[in-house]
């Protein structure tokens, strides 16, 4: 069981970019709704930290990255003791080979 969920600075910045894009391209309401869906969607990790599948494209990393799919986004995370660390919010419409570029964990 996980006690808390931490978002890396990189993941927070990606959420901000998603919000900014949808605020401009659609509306503030749609942007907030999508961000809330993503943020609330990771809450499943508190009760079931291994709910997501192993991310094979990131198997070279020691963290043991896993992912959840929420809307069009892969939420890349890893378990660090009693903490689920959200490493990246990756748009599934991108080339999957770009995924490792998004793992700038701070």
Phi, psi and omega per residue, in radians:
X1 nan 2.516 -3.126
X2 -1.757 2.396 3.137
X3 -1.525 -0.529 3.131
X4 -2.719 2.900 3.099
X5 -2.070 2.186 3.083
X6 -1.912 2.423 3.083
X7 -1.823 2.229 3.083
X8 -1.173 2.785 3.092
X9 -1.039 -0.660 3.119
X10 -1.073 -0.791 3.126
X11 -1.136 -0.678 3.089
X12 -1.092 -0.728 3.116
X13 -1.142 -0.658 3.108
X14 -1.148 -0.692 3.065
X15 -1.079 -0.724 3.111
X16 -1.092 -0.736 3.117
X17 -1.099 -0.716 3.110
X18 -1.108 -0.784 3.114
X19 -1.045 -0.841 -3.118
X20 -1.067 -0.735 -3.135
X21 -1.099 -0.882 -3.098
X22 -1.221 -0.501 3.046
X23 -1.097 -0.696 -3.129
X24 -1.362 -0.822 -3.018
X25 -1.376 -0.458 -3.102
X26 -2.195 -1.508 3.104
X27 -2.880 2.852 3.094
X28 -1.071 -0.673 3.135
X29 -1.057 -0.826 -3.141
X30 -1.140 -0.705 3.119
X31 -1.056 -0.838 3.139
X32 -1.119 -0.698 -3.134
X33 -1.086 -0.754 3.127
X34 -1.159 -0.783 3.132
X35 -1.088 -0.760 3.099
X36 -1.077 -0.687 3.127
X37 -1.084 -0.732 3.130
X38 -1.183 -0.882 -3.084
X39 -1.092 -0.780 3.133
X40 -1.244 -0.495 -3.129
X41 -1.142 -0.518 -3.139
X42 -1.371 -0.165 3.122
X43 -1.039 -0.376 3.096
X44 -1.027 -0.430 -3.099
X45 -1.209 -0.373 3.131
X46 -1.128 -0.802 -3.135
X47 -1.507 -0.501 -3.065
X48 -2.456 1.424 -3.044
X49 -1.116 -0.338 -3.134
X50 -1.837 0.490 3.131
X51 -1.136 -0.587 -3.116
X52 -1.437 2.748 3.104
X53 -1.384 2.745 3.039
X54 -1.188 2.388 3.127
X55 -1.566 1.758 -3.094
X56 -1.061 -0.566 -3.124
X57 -1.206 -0.221 3.135
X58 -2.063 0.426 -3.075
X59 -1.195 -0.275 3.117
X60 -1.314 -0.238 -3.131
X61 -1.526 2.501 -3.090
X62 -1.256 -0.332 -3.036
X63 -1.176 -0.367 -3.086
X64 1.234 0.928 -3.079
X65 -1.040 2.481 3.068
X66 -2.242 3.020 3.117
X67 -2.594 2.673 2.951
X68 -2.046 2.560 3.046
X69 -1.852 2.136 3.098
X70 -2.274 2.030 -3.075
X71 1.067 -2.121 3.136
X72 -1.808 0.357 -3.012
X73 -2.152 2.410 2.979
X74 -1.632 2.132 3.080
X75 -1.650 1.839 -3.088
X76 -1.530 2.219 -3.108
X77 -2.516 2.932 3.019
X78 -2.535 2.755 -3.111
X79 -1.772 2.191 3.112
X80 -2.111 1.555 -3.079
X81 1.175 -2.027 -3.137
X82 -1.766 0.335 -3.113
X83 -2.148 2.311 2.977
X84 -1.651 2.110 -3.115
X85 -1.797 2.045 3.074
X86 -1.447 1.968 -3.047
X87 -1.581 -0.583 -3.032
X88 -2.778 2.624 2.987
X89 -2.045 1.774 -2.974
X90 -1.836 2.182 3.112
X91 -1.262 2.046 -3.081
X92 -1.140 -0.205 3.125
X93 -1.427 -0.084 3.105
X94 -1.525 2.949 3.045
X95 -1.146 2.168 -3.108
X96 -1.012 -0.420 3.135
X97 -1.164 -0.292 3.099
X98 -1.375 -0.165 -3.012
X99 -0.996 -0.749 -3.097
X100 -1.157 -0.414 3.093
X101 -1.166 -0.420 -3.083
X102 -1.508 0.004 -3.049
X103 -1.686 0.794 3.067
X104 -1.480 1.489 -3.049
X105 -1.472 2.246 3.091
X106 -2.216 nan nan
